[in-house]
Amino acid sequence: MSLSGKRILLIIGGGIAAYKALDLIRRLRERGAAVRVVMTSAAQEFITTLSAGALSADHVFTELFDRQDEHDVGHIRLSRETDLLVVAPATADLMAKLANGHANDLASTVLIATDKPVL
């Protein structure tokens, strides 16, 4: 299945399965998708932004209030400049935040702000 021209935002949560997200990035890019990555602080305890950035060939977003990324309300831009959001691994913490409307980091604010499909 070709994903040519599709823009996917991968949100990596902080669980032991975070390392599998690196293979997911590779597989999505092999099928032609452009992949951008948001990593939670907990995800960064399992894998590095360097690894995710090298595989995605793009900047990895980690902070809600980053001077470099917030020149145009970064979480809104990220939520709009994508065709699909994928959360992998979808940790209990991320799911609880969404279920309760709690947005205190980049990953949760992007997910709450989007009007695109979320897997």
C-alpha positions, 0 to 999 in steps of 0.5 A: 500500500502506497502512502505517497504524499501522505503526511503522518504525525507520529506521537511517541509515548513513554512506554517500553514499546517506544523503541518499536516506533523507530521501526514504524517510522522506517516502514512508513517512510518506505511506503512514501509517507512524510513522517514528523515526530512528537516525543513525550519526555517519558519517550525520551527516556527510552529512545533518543530524538537523534534516532527518531530524527535520523529515521524521519529525516525531520526535526523531532518536536519535544517541547510545548513552549519552544522558542524555535517552534512556537513562532506560530503556535506549534501545536496548532500547526502540527495538528493541521499540517498532517493527514493522520496522527498515530500514537505509538505506543499509546500509553495509559498516561496519554490515554488518561490525559485525552479522556480527561481533557488534560493538555499539559505537554506538546503531545496532548495539546496536539491531540486535543487540537487536531481535527484529523483522524487519530490511530 
